[in-house]
């Protein structure tokens, strides 16, 4: 009996230690990024950092252009990808035959496993030339990046939405059918409202996936540190700017890039808090 207790104590302490290592890693990450960002805030100043001009040679380190690019591409990716993802989840859970459901589910899983660099390269070699010929522009920009991000968030949103839809009790749907509701009426008035918190979580997590993407977006958005004049004019996001300039930057410029990383980190943390809030509301509703 004593041996069993000792083993349980060892396992418990081991798991606790591993959990604390994870927490410590997150704390150290935040500390390191924040520490490296301090020179930018003290020497350049918050007003400079959040201005619209990036010109390190003249002491201008504004990230507003890149923050705008990040939010615009993320919003575009969600606007394009969310209806397709939730529609796919509805089809898989409510309409697809068993064999087709299995094949489509495997397809979504395979899409989730495609490296982002591959999607970005396909976008650069196939989609960008098509947009260029169709619009007469350079082909790069918010539109191209949004399409790539839409493809990338579809697996995440589809999988989580599918779980949320399947979690709705079957009795709710059967009661709607018993009252004479059609399949579409049941989906629109019973299934979607009941699964709404889970669908919101899916969209928020998809947003987190889109905000942090770098390589795929860098290949199709075009290198330009200016506000985009249209959906097909080149610009930058926070991640692509960090990728391109971090290797050769020094001093305040390097610290400003860390400040961009800190902003990205804070955005990601905000999304996690939103997920927790929505999940808590979901539990309260139950």
C-alpha positions in Angstrom: 0.0 0.0 0.0 2.8 2.4 0.9 4.5 1.6 -2.5 1.3 2.6 -4.4 1.1 5.8 -2.4 4.7 6.6 -3.2 4.2 6.0 -6.9 1.1 8.2 -6.9 3.0 11.0 -5.1 5.9 10.8 -7.6 3.5 10.9 -10.6 1.6 13.8 -9.1 4.8 15.8 -8.4 6.2 15.0 -11.8 3.1 16.2 -13.6 3.1 19.3 -11.5 6.7 20.0 -12.3 6.0 19.6 -16.0 3.1 22.0 -15.8 5.1 24.6 -14.0 7.9 24.3 -16.6 5.3 25.2 -19.2 4.1 28.1 -17.2 7.6 29.3 -16.6 8.4 29.1 -20.3 5.4 31.3 -21.1 6.4 33.8 -18.4 10.0 33.9 -19.7 8.8 34.4 -23.2 6.7 37.4 -22.2 9.5 38.8 -20.1 12.1 38.4 -22.9 10.0 40.1 -25.5 8.9 42.9 -23.2 12.5 43.5 -22.1 13.8 43.7 -25.6 10.9 46.2 -26.4 11.8 48.6 -23.6 14.4 50.6 -25.7 11.8 51.3 -28.4 9.3 52.7 -25.9 11.9 54.7 -24.0 14.0 56.1 -26.9 11.4 56.2 -29.7 8.3 56.7 -27.6 4.8 55.2 -27.8 3.6 58.0 -30.2 6.4 57.2 -32.6 5.9 53.4 -32.4 2.2 53.7 -33.2 2.5 56.2 -35.9 2.1 55.5 -39.6 5.6 56.0 -40.8 8.4 53.4 -40.9 11.7 55.0 -41.7 14.5 53.9 -39.3 17.0 56.1 -41.1 15.1 59.1 -39.9 14.3 57.7 -36.5 10.6 56.8 -37.4 9.5 53.4 -36.2 5.7 53.5 -36.7 3.9 50.1 -36.8 0.4 51.4 -37.6 0.7 50.3 -41.3 1.7 46.8 -40.3 -0.9 46.5 -37.6 -3.5 47.6 -40.2 -2.3 45.0 -42.6 -2.5 42.3 -39.9 -6.0 43.2 -39.0 -7.1 43.6 -42.6 -5.7 40.2 -43.8 -7.1 38.5 -40.7 -10.6 39.9 -41.2 -10.5 39.1 -44.9 -9.4 35.5 -44.2 -12.2 35.1 -41.6 -14.8 36.6 -43.9 -13.9 34.2 -46.7 -13.1 31.2 -44.6 -15.7 31.2 -41.9 -18.8 30.6 -44.1 -17.1 27.8 -45.9 -15.9 26.2 -42.7 -19.2 26.4 -40.8 -21.0 25.2 -44.0 -18.6 22.3 -44.2 -19.2 21.4 -40.6 -23.0 21.6 -41.1 -22.8 19.3 -44.1 -20.6 16.8 -42.3 -22.8 16.6 -39.2 -26.3 16.9 -40.8 -26.4 16.0 -44.4 -23.3 14.0 -45.6 -23.7 10.2 -46.1 -21.5 8.2 -43.8 -18.9 7.4 -46.5 -18.7 10.9 -47.8 -18.4 12.2 -44.2 -15.4 10.0 -43.6 -13.7 11.1 -46.8 -14.3 14.8 -46.2 -13.2 14.6 -42.6 -9.9 13.0 -43.7 -9.6 15.7 -46.4 -10.0 18.5 -43.8 -7.4 16.8 -41.6 -5.0 16.6 -44.5 -5.5 20.3 -45.3 -4.6 21.1 -41.8 -1.4 19.3 -42.2 -0.2 21.1 -45.3 2.8 23.3 -44.4 2.1 27.0 -44.7 5.1 27.6 -46.9 3.6 25.2 -49.5 0.3 27.1 -49.5 2.2 30.4 -49.8 4.3 29.1 -52.7 1.2 27.9 -54.5 -0.4 31.3 -53.9 2.7 33.1 -55.2 3.0 30.9 -58.4 -0.7 30.4 -59.2 -3.0 32.8 -57.5 -0.9 36.0 -57.6 -0.5 35.8 -61.5 -4.2 35.1 -61.8 -5.1 38.1 -59.7 -2.6 40.2 -61.7 -4.1 39.3 -65.0 -7.7 39.7 -63.7 -7.2 43.1 -62.1 -4.2 44.6 -63.9 -2.4 45.1 -60.6 0.7 43.5 -59.1 -1.4 40.6 -57.8 -0.1 40.9 -54.3 -1.8 42.5 -51.4 -4.7 42.1 -48.9 -6.8 40.0 -51.3 -4.2 37.4 -52.0 -3.2 37.2 -48.3 -6.9 36.9 -47.3 -7.5 34.0 -49.7 -4.4 32.1 -48.4 -5.4 32.7 -44.8 -9.0 31.6 -45.5 -7.6 28.3 -46.8 -5.5 28.0 -43.6 -8.2 28.7 -41.1 -10.8 26.4 -42.7 -9.5 23.2 -41.1 -9.4 24.8 -37.6 -12.8 26.3 -37.7 -14.4 23.3 -39.4 -13.1 20.8 -36.8 -14.1 22.9 -33.8 -17.5 23.8 -35.3 -18.1 20.1 -36.1 -17.5 19.2 -32.4 -19.8 22.1 -31.3 -22.6 21.0 -33.6 -22.3 17.4 -32.6 -22.5 18.4 -28.9 -26.1 19.7 -29.4 -28.4 17.0 -27.9 -30.2 15.0 -30.5 -33.4 15.4 -28.5 -33.5 19.1 -29.4 -33.4 18.3 -33.1 -36.0 15.5 -32.8 -38.3 17.8 -30.9 -38.1 20.4 -33.7 -38.8 17.7 -36.3 -41.8 16.5 -34.2 -43.3 20.0 -34.3 -43.2 20.0 -38.1 -40.0 22.0 -38.7 -38.1 21.3 -41.9 -34.4 20.4 -41.8 -33.3 24.0 -42.7 -35.7 25.4 -40.0 -34.2 23.0 -37.5 -30.7 24.0 -38.4 -31.4 27.7 -38.4 -33.6 28.0 -35.4 -32.4 25.2 -33.1 -29.0 23.8 -34.1 -27.1 27.0 -34.8 -28.3 29.0 -31.8 -27.6 26.0 -29.5 -24.1 25.6 -30.9 -23.4 29.4 -31.1 -20.8 29.6 -28.2 -18.8 26.7 -29.7 -18.9 28.3 -33.1 -17.6 31.6 -31.7 -14.8 29.7 -30.1 -14.0 28.2 -33.4 -13.9 31.6 -35.1 -11.7 33.1 -32.4 -9.2 30.2 -32.6 -9.2 30.6 -36.4 -8.5 34.3 -35.9 -5.5 33.4 -33.7 -4.2 31.1 -36.4 -4.5 33.9 -39.0 -2.9 36.6 -36.9 0.3 34.7 -36.4 0.9 33.4 -39.9 4.1 34.6 -41.5 5.7 32.7 -44.4 2.6 32.2 -46.5 1.5 35.8 -46.1 5.0 37.1 -46.8 5.0 35.4 -50.2 1.7 36.9 -51.4 1.2 40.3 -49.7 4.1 42.1 -51.3 6.9 44.2 -49.7 5.7 47.7 -49.1 5.7 49.7 -45.9 2.7 51.8 -46.8 -1.1 51.7 -46.3 -2.7 49.6 -49.0 -4.7 51.8 -51.4 -6.8 48.8 -52.5 -7.2 45.1 -51.9 -4.6 44.4 -54.6 -1.8 46.9 -53.6 1.2 45.5 -51.7 1.7 46.2 -48.0 3.1 44.4 -44.9 1.8 42.8 -41.7 3.5 42.7 -38.3 4.8 39.2 -38.9 6.1 39.8 -42.4 7.9 43.0 -41.3 9.6 41.2 -38.4 10.6 38.3 -40.7 12.2 40.6 -43.3 14.0 43.1 -41.1 15.0 41.2 -37.9 18.1 39.6 -39.4 19.9 42.9 -40.2 18.4 45.3 -37.6 20.2 46.8 -34.7 19.5 49.2 -31.9 16.2 50.9 -31.7 15.1 49.4 -35.0 15.6 45.9 -33.6 13.8 46.9 -30.4 10.9 48.2 -32.4 10.5 44.9 -34.1 10.4 43.3 -30.7 7.7 45.8 -29.8 5.7 44.5 -32.8 6.1 41.0 -31.5 4.9 42.2 -28.1 1.8 43.6 -29.8 1.2 40.3 -31.5 1.6 38.5 -28.3 -0.9 40.7 -26.5 -3.4 40.2 -29.4 -3.0 36.4 -29.0 -3.5 36.6 -25.3 -6.6 38.7 -25.8 -8.0 36.0 -28.1 -7.3 33.4 -25.5 -9.1 35.4 -22.9 -12.1 35.7 -25.3 -12.1 32.0 -25.8 -12.2 31.5 -22.0 -14.9 34.1 -21.6 -17.1 32.4 -24.3 -16.4 29.0 -22.8 -17.4 30.2 -19.4 -20.6 31.7 -20.7 -21.3 28.4 -22.4 -20.9 26.5 -19.2 -23.2 29.0 -17.4 -25.9 28.5 -20.0 -25.8 24.7 -19.3 
